[in-house]
Amino acid sequence: MDWSLVLVSQGIETTIAQPEKGAGWGLLVAPHDCEKALDAIRQYRIENRGWPWQQQVFKPGFLFDWGSLAWVILLVFFFWLSTRLDLHSAGIMDSVRISHGQWWRLFTAIWLHADLAHLGSNATLGLVLLGLAMGRYGTGVGLLAGYLTGAGGNLAAWLVASEAHRSLGASGMVMGCLGLLAMQSFSLWKQTRHAAKYIYSGIFAGVMLFVLFGLAPGTDVMAHFGGFVSGLLLGAALIRMPGLTQSAAANLLSGLGFTLLVIVPWWLGLSARVNG
């Protein structure tokens, strides 16, 4: 699947096919594109070696990026810091304050948790889903996309709030990563005769997991739903830009963007609390 996306990004038409039942899968290209296709795949393998934190899981083609562990460590750090400093008043998702211009709370609320149980549930599930999303879309691109889905979930909760609404936690981001993963099967569109089956299966599985984890009683269902839908939309955009997700420069810039979207909102939130 990854190699087919590489070829598509280079303007080479390809089809994923299984020559014989039970045999391995392969890529079919036009004879005049064969040498160019081999060169593109060879270059892709060279550029993507030396990423030891990405490992194949389940079966070839599915990557898990252990860089998601750094995100978990950052969650734990913010939780530890919140036990010593009053971060909640500066960063919690507060619909009233957001309406008055404090947009940064859409991001800062992701890093805050009510207790250890809340932190543990988001960290464990998020480690897996974010790791798979980063493996699929690229370390930096996947991380930034997941983070934006979390903000999208908080944005949805703010938009539908008819009265003062306060929430916190990374669950919207976790559900957003689920949405990103649910969309990955769309990359097979028009590449194999079984594409429709894989696409429907992927979306159905994503929806079922969302129902299981995102609609639990006592949770912020709208933030979960907004995060999931944000993941579907971002995933749909990213699978149409395979060259972006496989670019080292794009992943580096996305990682920088993620870093800025952690630092700047917190700087604004803490500054507003000191000045206000």
N, C-alpha and C positions, 0 to 999 in steps of 0.2 A: 504493500500500500504506500509506504513512504517513497519507494523508488518511482512508483507511478506518478506521485505528486511532483517529484523532481523533474521527470520528463515533461509533464504538462507545463511546468513553470518555464521550461526551455522551448515551448512551442512544438513538442513532439507528441503526436497523437499515439496513444497506447491503450491496450485493453488487457485487463487482468483475466487470465484464463487458466483452466486446469486441463491439460491435454488429455489425460485419461483419469477415470474415476479412481480415487485413492492415490493418485500421483501428486507430486508437489505443484504448487501454483507458479505461474510464470507471467512474463509480460510479452505481449505481441506488439511489434512495431513494423512499420513498412521497411522493406529491404534497404532503401536508400537512406533511412534514418538510423540503421543499426549501429554504425560506427559512432555517430554523434551521440546516440543513447548510451553506449558503453562508456564513452568519455565522460558524459554528465554524471552517470552513476559512480564512476571511479573517483571523480572530483568530489562528489558528495560524501563518499566514504572517507576520503582523506580529510575533508574539512570537519567532519563530525567524529573523528576519533579523538581520544584523549578526554572524553567526558565520562570519567569512571563512576559518577553518581547516577548515570542513566543505565538501567538494567532492563533486560527483557523479562517480562512476566507473562504468565498464562501460556502464551505461544508467541512465535516470532512475529514481530510487527507491533507488539504492545510494549511500550516502554514505561517504566516507572522512574521518576526523577527524585532522587533522595535530597535534592535541594529543598523540597518541601519541609524537610526537618528544620531548616533554618527559620522558616515561617513559624513553626511550632515553638521553637526556642524564643522567638520574638514575642509570641503570645504569652508565654510563661514569664518573660521579663516584664512585660507591661502589667501582668497580674501581680507580680511581686512588687513592682513599683507602686501600684495602686494601693497596696496595703500600707505604704509608708507616706504617700502623698495623696492629696485629694484630686485624683485625676477624673473622677466621675463627674463632678460639677463642671469641669472644663470640657469634657469630651463626650458625654452621653448624648444619644440621639434624642433631641428635644424639639418637637415639631414647632412649638411657639418660638423658640430662639432661632431655629432655622428660617422661619418666616420673617424674622427680623434681620436676616442677612448672615447668620452664622453657618454658612454652607459647610464649613470644615467638619462639623459634627457628623456628616454623612460618612466620613472616613475614620475619624477618631473613635467613634462608637464601636467599630469593628474590633478594636484592641482591648475593649473592656469587658469583664465578665463578673457576674454576680457572686459566684463562689467557685470552689474547686470542682464540684460536679459539673457545673456549667462549662468551665474551662476544659475539663477532661473530655466531655462528649464532643465538643467542637474540635479540639486538638486531634483526637484519635481519628474521627471520621474525616476531618479536613486533611490530615497527613496523607491518607490514602487517595482521596479524590483530587486534591491539589497536585499530588505527586503524579497521578495519571494524566491530569490536564497539562502539566508542565512537560511530561514525556511526550505528549501528543502534539502540543503546539509550540514547544520550545521552552527552555528554562525561563528566560526573561519575559517572552511574550505571554506564556501561560500564566506566570505569576502576576503580571500586570493585569491580564484579562480577568483572572479570578478576583483580584482586588477590586477592580471596577464593578464586577457583578455584585460584590458586597455593598458598595456604595449605591448601586442601582436598587438593591433591595431596600435600603434605608430611604432612598428617594421615593420609592413606591409607597412605603408606609407613611411618609410625610404627605404625599399628594392625596391620599385617601383619608387622612385623619380629619375627622369632623370636630374633634375636640383635642385638648392637650394630650400628646402621646409621647411617652418616653420609653426608650428601649436601648439595649446594648448587646454586644456579642458578635461572633463571627459566623453565626449560623446562616445568615443571608449569603455570605461568601461561599460557604460550604455547599449550599444548594445551587449557587451559581456555577461552581465547578462541576456539579452533576449535570447542569444544563449544557455546559461546554462539551462534556463527554457524550451526552446524548446526541449531539449534532455531528460527531465525527464521522458517522457512517455515511453522511451525505457526500463525502469525498469520493464514494464509489459510483456516484450517479453517472450513467452512460458509459461506465467502464467495464461492467460485467452484466450479464443477463440476469443475475441474481440480486442486482442492486436494490430493487424495491423491497425484497424480503429483508435484507440487512438494514435498510433505512427504517422500515416500519418496526423491526425488532428493537433497534437502538432507541428510537423515540419511545416506544411502549415501555421498555425496561426503565428508561429515565423517568417517565411519568410514574410508574409503579414505585420506584425508589423514593421519588418525591413525596408521594402519598404516605409511604411508610415512615419516612423521617421528617418530612416538612410539615405535616398536618397534626403533629402530636398535640394533645391538649395542653394548654398553658404556655404555648410558644407564640412567638410573633409570626403568625401565619402569613400576613401580608408582606413582611420583609422576606420571608422564605420564598413566597411566590414571586415577588419582584426580582429576587436574586436568581431564581431558576429561569424566569423569562429572559432576564438580562444575559444569562449564560447561553440560552438558545440563540439569541440575536447576535451576540458577539461570536459564537461558534460558527453561525451561518456566514458571517463576514470573513472570518479567518480561514475557513476551508476554501474560500475563493481566492485566497492570496497565499498559496503554498510557498512561494519564494520568500515571503516575509517571515513566516514561522521558521524557515530553515536558514535564515541569514544570521550569521554571527553578529553583524553590526546591529541588526534589528533587535536581537535578543539583548545585546549590551545596552542599547538605548532604552529598551523597555525596562530593564533592570534599574537603570538610572531614574526613569520616570516613576517606578514604584518607590524607590528610595525618597524621591522628592515628595511624593504623595503621602508618605509617612511623616516626614520631618516637617514640611510646611504647614499642614493642618494642625499638628500638635503645637507648633510654634505660635500660630495664630490663636489657637484655643487657650493656651496658657497665658499669652500676652493679653487677651481680652479679659481673662479672669483677674489678672493683676491690675489692669487699668480700670476695670469696672467694679 
